[in-house]
Amino acid sequence: MSYYHLYVKTNCGFCKSAIDLLMKKEKEFAITVLDHSEALEKYIKGAFSHDTVPIVLLASTEEDSEDEFVGGLTELKEHLDE
């Protein structure tokens, strides 16, 4: 089973759009809010070489599986249209 994991900031319109899109498509997702952790935000942006939020991952509940980096809002839209 898979779900989307979003790293977001509450004042980000692109983040809200990504959440709305996943809700519209009836996809399961979890959210990590970065508002109060500059260290985590810096780490996540560096780990995925992505300078903006949202940062979207496709995660799996399967053991030994790695999360797949989807991208931001634009890449999420493309991913869901596939």
Sequence and secondary structure as in RCSB ss.txt:
>XXXX:A:sequence
MSYYHLYVKTNCGFCKSAIDLLMKKEKEFAITVLDHSEALEKYIKGAFSHDTVPIVLLASTEEDSEDEFVGGLTE
LKEHLDE
>XXXX:A:secstr
 EEEEEEE TT HHHHHHHHHHHHTT  EEEEE TT HHHHHHHHHHTT  SS EEEEEE STT   EEEESHHH
HHHHHH 
